[in-house]
Amino acid sequence: MAHSTGRRVLVPVLLAMSGIAWAALALWHASPYAHFMHAEALAAPGLACEPVPASLRAGFYVAGWVLMTIAMMLPTTLPLVAVFVRLTGARPERTSLLAWLLAGYVAVWAGFGFAAYAVHGAIHAWTEGSGWVWTHGWVIGATTLAIAGAFQFSRLKERCLDECRSPMAFAVSRWRGARPRREAFRLGIDHGAYCVGCCWALMLLMFTVGLGSIGWMIALGVVMAVEKNLPWGRRLSRPLGIALLAGGAAIAVSQLAPALS
């Protein structure tokens, strides 16, 4: 009875958490502080004099990234979470163990967001003062699309997706129950790492379109959920890769063609 009750409650709770994150992102995007959600805007010269320390600006951005992870990626963990609930359903601390699992998952994505933000900032610091960079911003968008498209064809992508598509084997191979909190947190970290491994290139697109682009976030979230969890998701990877490569090429051609004509 506890197992079935847990499963009935699980889906609404996780979807509610995702919905709250979506609402928070929408409100943030509509606020005067929306620019803290855009890595490109935070690195722009016009904000250099803003009286906000760089560390605080990075913190705001990573907070937005965590909200984005909860909104976009948490629903994709439902198969693993359902398995974990079955494994821990008889334990009195099952709710806290689930919290540890989700905390480990979100922690990995937060770390990825911070690392991506740091690399993004380093690139802008390296190119600071270069007028070419600011007048050819399309290069960043086209390159990001090309990287994301090429990664769709990689073996690493397939290996990570295979791990994500086998939640029962993934959980059973890592759960012993001897140190429940530690194992639950580690299970969340491991799953988060494989999730980052298969989705990092698509998530980098958020640095191009910005965390406040709710439409793009929804579209990417649906794509990643389908790739990870649906039986036919494997057939989506290559067509998506072709579409992303074509998008990058289209941007490049549209910008270069006038100069070459």
Secondary structure, DSSP 8 states (H G I E B T S, - for coil): -HHHHHHHHHHHHHHHHHHHHHHHHHHHHTSTTGGGG-HHHHHSGGGTTSSS-HHHHHHHHHHHHHHHHHHHTGGGGHHHHHHHHHHHTTSTTHHHHHHHHHHHHHHHHHHHHHHHHHHHHHHHHHTTT-HHHHH-THHHHHHHHHHHHHHTT-HHHHHHHHHHT-HHHHHHTT--SSSHHHHHHHHHHHHHHHHHHHHHHHHHHHHHH-TT-HHHHHHHHHHHHHHHHSTTGGGGHHHHHHHHHHHHHHHHHHHHHHHH-
